[in-house]
Amino acid sequence: MPKLRRVSGAEAIRALEKLGFEQIRQRGSHVVLKKQTAQSAAGCVVPLHRELAIGTLHSILKQAGVTVEDFVAQL
């Protein structure tokens, strides 16, 4: 499993958009992303911080149902 590096909120959003997520709404510094599949919908909330903590990024990927490998490949 590749190690996650620190990324900004904007970089994380761009990588998730490459994986098929789209921005639904934004309130303050938090952006809500959603991906609709045939079976279900997956969503996550990404804060627009300059640098996301590794634990926060893990939580975002868990919410979104995205593996670390897929995410790192899109960076």
Backbone as XML, in Angstrom:
<?xml version="1.0"?>
<chain id="A" units="angstrom">
  <residue number="1" name="MET">
    <atom name="N" x="0.846" y="-1.179" z="0.000"/>
    <atom name="CA" x="0.000" y="0.000" z="0.000"/>
    <atom name="C" x="0.892" y="1.243" z="0.000"/>
  </residue>
  <residue number="2" name="PRO">
    <atom name="N" x="0.691" y="2.151" z="-0.965"/>
    <atom name="CA" x="1.510" y="3.361" z="-0.993"/>
    <atom name="C" x="1.154" y="4.293" z="0.160"/>
  </residue>
  <residue number="3" name="LYS">
    <atom name="N" x="2.152" y="5.041" z="0.596"/>
    <atom name="CA" x="1.912" y="5.982" z="1.678"/>
    <atom name="C" x="1.218" y="7.223" z="1.136"/>
  </residue>
  <residue number="4" name="LEU">
    <atom name="N" x="0.306" y="7.728" z="1.922"/>
    <atom name="CA" x="-0.350" y="8.981" z="1.558"/>
    <atom name="C" x="0.577" y="10.134" z="1.880"/>
  </residue>
  <residue number="5" name="ARG">
    <atom name="N" x="0.671" y="11.077" z="0.983"/>
    <atom name="CA" x="1.425" y="12.285" z="1.270"/>
    <atom name="C" x="0.428" y="13.385" z="1.605"/>
  </residue>
  <residue number="6" name="ARG">
    <atom name="N" x="0.909" y="14.410" z="2.250"/>
    <atom name="CA" x="0.030" y="15.523" z="2.597"/>
    <atom name="C" x="-0.360" y="16.278" z="1.330"/>
  </residue>
  <residue number="7" name="VAL">
    <atom name="N" x="-1.639" y="16.513" z="1.176"/>
    <atom name="CA" x="-2.151" y="17.254" z="0.027"/>
    <atom name="C" x="-3.082" y="18.348" z="0.535"/>
  </residue>
  <residue number="8" name="SER">
    <atom name="N" x="-3.349" y="19.313" z="-0.307"/>
    <atom name="CA" x="-4.298" y="20.356" z="0.057"/>
    <atom name="C" x="-5.714" y="19.862" z="-0.223"/>
  </residue>
  <residue number="9" name="GLY">
    <atom name="N" x="-6.684" y="20.580" z="0.275"/>
    <atom name="CA" x="-8.071" y="20.224" z="0.019"/>
    <atom name="C" x="-8.403" y="20.298" z="-1.461"/>
  </residue>
  <residue number="10" name="ALA">
    <atom name="N" x="-7.862" y="21.311" z="-2.148"/>
    <atom name="CA" x="-8.120" y="21.463" z="-3.586"/>
    <atom name="C" x="-7.524" y="20.299" z="-4.378"/>
  </residue>
  <residue number="11" name="GLU">
    <atom name="N" x="-6.327" y="19.840" z="-4.003"/>
    <atom name="CA" x="-5.711" y="18.696" z="-4.687"/>
    <atom name="C" x="-6.537" y="17.431" z="-4.473"/>
  </residue>
  <residue number="12" name="ALA">
    <atom name="N" x="-7.043" y="17.252" z="-3.258"/>
    <atom name="CA" x="-7.867" y="16.076" z="-2.963"/>
    <atom name="C" x="-9.154" y="16.110" z="-3.782"/>
  </residue>
  <residue number="13" name="ILE">
    <atom name="N" x="-9.755" y="17.284" z="-3.919"/>
    <atom name="CA" x="-10.986" y="17.411" z="-4.701"/>
    <atom name="C" x="-10.712" y="17.083" z="-6.167"/>
  </residue>
  <residue number="14" name="ARG">
    <atom name="N" x="-9.616" y="17.593" z="-6.727"/>
    <atom name="CA" x="-9.276" y="17.304" z="-8.120"/>
    <atom name="C" x="-9.083" y="15.806" z="-8.348"/>
  </residue>
  <residue number="15" name="ALA">
    <atom name="N" x="-8.391" y="15.138" z="-7.421"/>
    <atom name="CA" x="-8.162" y="13.694" z="-7.561"/>
    <atom name="C" x="-9.479" y="12.929" z="-7.477"/>
  </residue>
  <residue number="16" name="LEU">
    <atom name="N" x="-10.367" y="13.326" z="-6.561"/>
    <atom name="CA" x="-11.659" y="12.647" z="-6.441"/>
    <atom name="C" x="-12.538" y="12.910" z="-7.667"/>
  </residue>
  <residue number="17" name="GLU">
    <atom name="N" x="-12.445" y="14.099" z="-8.247"/>
    <atom name="CA" x="-13.212" y="14.382" z="-9.463"/>
    <atom name="C" x="-12.735" y="13.508" z="-10.620"/>
  </residue>
  <residue number="18" name="LYS">
    <atom name="N" x="-11.440" y="13.216" z="-10.686"/>
    <atom name="CA" x="-10.924" y="12.311" z="-11.709"/>
    <atom name="C" x="-11.468" y="10.902" z="-11.515"/>
  </residue>
  <residue number="19" name="LEU">
    <atom name="N" x="-11.839" y="10.561" z="-10.280"/>
    <atom name="CA" x="-12.399" y="9.241" z="-9.972"/>
    <atom name="C" x="-13.916" y="9.204" z="-10.158"/>
  </residue>
  <residue number="20" name="GLY">
    <atom name="N" x="-14.516" y="10.286" z="-10.644"/>
    <atom name="CA" x="-15.938" y="10.284" z="-10.945"/>
    <atom name="C" x="-16.816" y="11.044" z="-9.977"/>
  </residue>
  <residue number="21" name="PHE">
    <atom name="N" x="-16.257" y="11.658" z="-8.961"/>
    <atom name="CA" x="-17.045" y="12.435" z="-8.013"/>
    <atom name="C" x="-17.325" y="13.812" z="-8.598"/>
  </residue>
  <residue number="22" name="GLU">
    <atom name="N" x="-18.431" y="14.414" z="-8.187"/>
    <atom name="CA" x="-18.742" y="15.777" z="-8.611"/>
    <atom name="C" x="-19.132" y="16.607" z="-7.400"/>
  </residue>
  <residue number="23" name="GLN">
    <atom name="N" x="-18.849" y="17.892" z="-7.483"/>
    <atom name="CA" x="-19.163" y="18.786" z="-6.381"/>
    <atom name="C" x="-20.667" y="19.025" z="-6.353"/>
  </residue>
  <residue number="24" name="ILE">
    <atom name="N" x="-21.262" y="18.819" z="-5.187"/>
    <atom name="CA" x="-22.694" y="19.023" z="-5.016"/>
    <atom name="C" x="-22.961" y="20.406" z="-4.444"/>
  </residue>
  <residue number="25" name="ARG">
    <atom name="N" x="-22.247" y="20.740" z="-3.381"/>
    <atom name="CA" x="-22.438" y="22.043" z="-2.753"/>
    <atom name="C" x="-21.221" y="22.389" z="-1.909"/>
  </residue>
  <residue number="26" name="GLN">
    <atom name="N" x="-21.190" y="23.642" z="-1.478"/>
    <atom name="CA" x="-20.116" y="24.110" z="-0.612"/>
    <atom name="C" x="-20.724" y="25.039" z="0.425"/>
  </residue>
  <residue number="27" name="ARG">
    <atom name="N" x="-20.265" y="24.876" z="1.660"/>
    <atom name="CA" x="-20.689" y="25.770" z="2.729"/>
    <atom name="C" x="-19.438" y="26.172" z="3.485"/>
  </residue>
  <residue number="28" name="GLY">
    <atom name="N" x="-19.086" y="27.412" z="3.367"/>
    <atom name="CA" x="-17.857" y="27.878" z="3.994"/>
    <atom name="C" x="-16.668" y="27.219" z="3.331"/>
  </residue>
  <residue number="29" name="SER">
    <atom name="N" x="-15.840" y="26.573" z="4.132"/>
    <atom name="CA" x="-14.632" y="25.955" z="3.594"/>
    <atom name="C" x="-14.776" y="24.451" z="3.396"/>
  </residue>
  <residue number="30" name="HIS">
    <atom name="N" x="-15.993" y="23.937" z="3.391"/>
    <atom name="CA" x="-16.207" y="22.498" z="3.222"/>
    <atom name="C" x="-16.992" y="22.229" z="1.938"/>
  </residue>
  <residue number="31" name="VAL">
    <atom name="N" x="-16.464" y="21.329" z="1.119"/>
    <atom name="CA" x="-17.079" y="20.971" z="-0.149"/>
    <atom name="C" x="-17.634" y="19.555" z="-0.046"/>
  </residue>
  <residue number="32" name="VAL">
    <atom name="N" x="-18.873" y="19.368" z="-0.485"/>
    <atom name="CA" x="-19.513" y="18.055" z="-0.480"/>
    <atom name="C" x="-19.426" y="17.485" z="-1.887"/>
  </residue>
  <residue number="33" name="LEU">
    <atom name="N" x="-18.855" y="16.271" z="-1.984"/>
    <atom name="CA" x="-18.715" y="15.569" z="-3.254"/>
    <atom name="C" x="-19.575" y="14.320" z="-3.235"/>
  </residue>
  <residue number="34" name="LYS">
    <atom name="N" x="-20.071" y="13.928" z="-4.409"/>
    <atom name="CA" x="-20.916" y="12.746" z="-4.491"/>
    <atom name="C" x="-20.649" y="12.019" z="-5.798"/>
  </residue>
  <residue number="35" name="LYS">
    <atom name="N" x="-20.774" y="10.693" z="-5.737"/>
    <atom name="CA" x="-20.629" y="9.854" z="-6.920"/>
    <atom name="C" x="-21.800" y="8.890" z="-6.953"/>
  </residue>
  <residue number="36" name="GLN">
    <atom name="N" x="-22.544" y="8.902" z="-8.035"/>
    <atom name="CA" x="-23.706" y="8.028" z="-8.188"/>
    <atom name="C" x="-23.309" y="6.819" z="-9.013"/>
  </residue>
  <residue number="37" name="THR">
    <atom name="N" x="-23.530" y="5.627" z="-8.469"/>
    <atom name="CA" x="-23.291" y="4.393" z="-9.209"/>
    <atom name="C" x="-24.617" y="3.680" z="-9.392"/>
  </residue>
  <residue number="38" name="ALA">
    <atom name="N" x="-24.596" y="2.596" z="-10.137"/>
    <atom name="CA" x="-25.826" y="1.859" z="-10.387"/>
    <atom name="C" x="-26.392" y="1.253" z="-9.102"/>
  </residue>
  <residue number="39" name="GLN">
    <atom name="N" x="-25.505" y="0.811" z="-8.193"/>
    <atom name="CA" x="-25.956" y="0.159" z="-6.969"/>
    <atom name="C" x="-26.233" y="1.161" z="-5.851"/>
  </residue>
  <residue number="40" name="SER">
    <atom name="N" x="-25.399" y="2.184" z="-5.707"/>
    <atom name="CA" x="-25.543" y="3.100" z="-4.569"/>
    <atom name="C" x="-24.887" y="4.437" z="-4.884"/>
  </residue>
  <residue number="41" name="ALA">
    <atom name="N" x="-24.901" y="5.288" z="-3.882"/>
    <atom name="CA" x="-24.244" y="6.585" z="-3.997"/>
    <atom name="C" x="-23.191" y="6.694" z="-2.899"/>
  </residue>
  <residue number="42" name="ALA">
    <atom name="N" x="-22.067" y="7.285" z="-3.234"/>
    <atom name="CA" x="-21.009" y="7.505" z="-2.256"/>
    <atom name="C" x="-20.741" y="8.998" z="-2.189"/>
  </residue>
  <residue number="43" name="GLY">
    <atom name="N" x="-20.520" y="9.479" z="-0.991"/>
    <atom name="CA" x="-20.263" y="10.896" z="-0.830"/>
    <atom name="C" x="-19.220" y="11.143" z="0.234"/>
  </residue>
  <residue number="44" name="CYS">
    <atom name="N" x="-18.664" y="12.351" z="0.219"/>
    <atom name="CA" x="-17.680" y="12.720" z="1.223"/>
    <atom name="C" x="-17.628" y="14.237" z="1.340"/>
  </residue>
  <residue number="45" name="VAL">
    <atom name="N" x="-17.058" y="14.702" z="2.433"/>
    <atom name="CA" x="-16.894" y="16.128" z="2.700"/>
    <atom name="C" x="-15.407" y="16.419" z="2.783"/>
  </residue>
  <residue number="46" name="VAL">
    <atom name="N" x="-14.940" y="17.398" z="1.996"/>
    <atom name="CA" x="-13.524" y="17.750" z="1.958"/>
    <atom name="C" x="-13.368" y="19.193" z="2.420"/>
  </residue>
  <residue number="47" name="PRO">
    <atom name="N" x="-12.584" y="19.432" z="3.469"/>
    <atom name="CA" x="-12.320" y="20.810" z="3.880"/>
    <atom name="C" x="-11.286" y="21.446" z="2.951"/>
  </residue>
  <residue number="48" name="LEU">
    <atom name="N" x="-11.478" y="22.691" z="2.630"/>
    <atom name="CA" x="-10.547" y="23.397" z="1.743"/>
    <atom name="C" x="-9.403" y="23.998" z="2.543"/>
  </residue>
  <residue number="49" name="HIS">
    <atom name="N" x="-8.640" y="23.150" z="3.197"/>
    <atom name="CA" x="-7.500" y="23.604" z="3.972"/>
    <atom name="C" x="-6.249" y="23.573" z="3.100"/>
  </residue>
  <residue number="50" name="ARG">
    <atom name="N" x="-5.255" y="24.330" z="3.506"/>
    <atom name="CA" x="-4.003" y="24.374" z="2.754"/>
    <atom name="C" x="-3.312" y="23.019" z="2.785"/>
  </residue>
  <residue number="51" name="GLU">
    <atom name="N" x="-3.436" y="22.316" z="3.910"/>
    <atom name="CA" x="-2.819" y="20.997" z="4.054"/>
    <atom name="C" x="-3.733" y="20.122" z="4.903"/>
  </residue>
  <residue number="52" name="LEU">
    <atom name="N" x="-4.125" y="18.963" z="4.371"/>
    <atom name="CA" x="-4.986" y="18.044" z="5.111"/>
    <atom name="C" x="-4.125" y="17.095" z="5.936"/>
  </residue>
  <residue number="53" name="ALA">
    <atom name="N" x="-4.548" y="16.831" z="7.157"/>
    <atom name="CA" x="-3.865" y="15.846" z="7.988"/>
    <atom name="C" x="-4.075" y="14.456" z="7.376"/>
  </residue>
  <residue number="54" name="ILE">
    <atom name="N" x="-3.110" y="13.580" z="7.590"/>
    <atom name="CA" x="-3.185" y="12.233" z="7.012"/>
    <atom name="C" x="-4.424" y="11.489" z="7.515"/>
  </residue>
  <residue number="55" name="GLY">
    <atom name="N" x="-4.739" y="11.629" z="8.794"/>
    <atom name="CA" x="-5.924" y="10.974" z="9.347"/>
    <atom name="C" x="-7.202" y="11.500" z="8.727"/>
  </residue>
  <residue number="56" name="THR">
    <atom name="N" x="-7.258" y="12.796" z="8.481"/>
    <atom name="CA" x="-8.425" y="13.396" z="7.830"/>
    <atom name="C" x="-8.567" y="12.854" z="6.423"/>
  </residue>
  <residue number="57" name="LEU">
    <atom name="N" x="-7.450" y="12.755" z="5.710"/>
    <atom name="CA" x="-7.487" y="12.236" z="4.343"/>
    <atom name="C" x="-7.922" y="10.773" z="4.324"/>
  </residue>
  <residue number="58" name="HIS">
    <atom name="N" x="-7.468" y="9.979" z="5.284"/>
    <atom name="CA" x="-7.927" y="8.588" z="5.387"/>
    <atom name="C" x="-9.435" y="8.529" z="5.608"/>
  </residue>
  <residue number="59" name="SER">
    <atom name="N" x="-9.960" y="9.403" z="6.458"/>
    <atom name="CA" x="-11.394" y="9.432" z="6.723"/>
    <atom name="C" x="-12.183" y="9.817" z="5.475"/>
  </residue>
  <residue number="60" name="ILE">
    <atom name="N" x="-11.663" y="10.779" z="4.718"/>
    <atom name="CA" x="-12.327" y="11.198" z="3.487"/>
    <atom name="C" x="-12.393" y="10.037" z="2.503"/>
  </residue>
  <residue number="61" name="LEU">
    <atom name="N" x="-11.277" y="9.317" z="2.351"/>
    <atom name="CA" x="-11.243" y="8.190" z="1.425"/>
    <atom name="C" x="-12.158" y="7.060" z="1.889"/>
  </residue>
  <residue number="62" name="LYS">
    <atom name="N" x="-12.250" y="6.855" z="3.193"/>
    <atom name="CA" x="-13.139" y="5.823" z="3.732"/>
    <atom name="C" x="-14.601" y="6.189" z="3.457"/>
  </residue>
  <residue number="63" name="GLN">
    <atom name="N" x="-14.955" y="7.457" z="3.678"/>
    <atom name="CA" x="-16.315" y="7.924" z="3.381"/>
    <atom name="C" x="-16.650" y="7.718" z="1.909"/>
  </residue>
  <residue number="64" name="ALA">
    <atom name="N" x="-15.686" y="8.034" z="1.051"/>
    <atom name="CA" x="-15.911" y="7.976" z="-0.386"/>
    <atom name="C" x="-15.855" y="6.556" z="-0.934"/>
  </residue>
  <residue number="65" name="GLY">
    <atom name="N" x="-15.293" y="5.631" z="-0.172"/>
    <atom name="CA" x="-15.160" y="4.261" z="-0.655"/>
    <atom name="C" x="-14.060" y="4.124" z="-1.698"/>
  </residue>
  <residue number="66" name="VAL">
    <atom name="N" x="-13.006" y="4.918" z="-1.557"/>
    <atom name="CA" x="-11.894" y="4.932" z="-2.511"/>
    <atom name="C" x="-10.668" y="4.331" z="-1.829"/>
  </residue>
  <residue number="67" name="THR">
    <atom name="N" x="-9.941" y="3.502" z="-2.551"/>
    <atom name="CA" x="-8.720" y="2.925" z="-1.984"/>
    <atom name="C" x="-7.583" y="3.940" z="-2.079"/>
  </residue>
  <residue number="68" name="VAL">
    <atom name="N" x="-6.597" y="3.752" z="-1.223"/>
    <atom name="CA" x="-5.430" y="4.639" z="-1.214"/>
    <atom name="C" x="-4.700" y="4.545" z="-2.546"/>
  </residue>
  <residue number="69" name="GLU">
    <atom name="N" x="-4.607" y="3.344" z="-3.121"/>
    <atom name="CA" x="-3.915" y="3.157" z="-4.390"/>
    <atom name="C" x="-4.571" y="3.949" z="-5.505"/>
  </residue>
  <residue number="70" name="ASP">
    <atom name="N" x="-5.909" y="3.888" z="-5.578"/>
    <atom name="CA" x="-6.635" y="4.628" z="-6.609"/>
    <atom name="C" x="-6.451" y="6.122" z="-6.436"/>
  </residue>
  <residue number="71" name="PHE">
    <atom name="N" x="-6.492" y="6.587" z="-5.205"/>
    <atom name="CA" x="-6.353" y="8.011" z="-4.922"/>
    <atom name="C" x="-4.963" y="8.507" z="-5.299"/>
  </residue>
  <residue number="72" name="VAL">
    <atom name="N" x="-3.927" y="7.773" z="-4.880"/>
    <atom name="CA" x="-2.546" y="8.186" z="-5.168"/>
    <atom name="C" x="-2.286" y="8.185" z="-6.674"/>
  </residue>
  <residue number="73" name="ALA">
    <atom name="N" x="-2.905" y="7.265" z="-7.399"/>
    <atom name="CA" x="-2.721" y="7.204" z="-8.860"/>
    <atom name="C" x="-3.281" y="8.444" z="-9.546"/>
  </residue>
  <residue number="74" name="GLN">
    <atom name="N" x="-4.255" y="9.093" z="-8.948"/>
    <atom name="CA" x="-4.881" y="10.268" z="-9.553"/>
    <atom name="C" x="-4.192" y="11.574" z="-9.187"/>
  </residue>
  <residue number="75" name="LEU">
    <atom name="N" x="-3.262" y="11.542" z="-8.239"/>
    <atom name="CA" x="-2.575" y="12.777" z="-7.833"/>
    <atom name="C" x="-1.591" y="13.261" z="-8.832"/>
  </residue>
</chain>
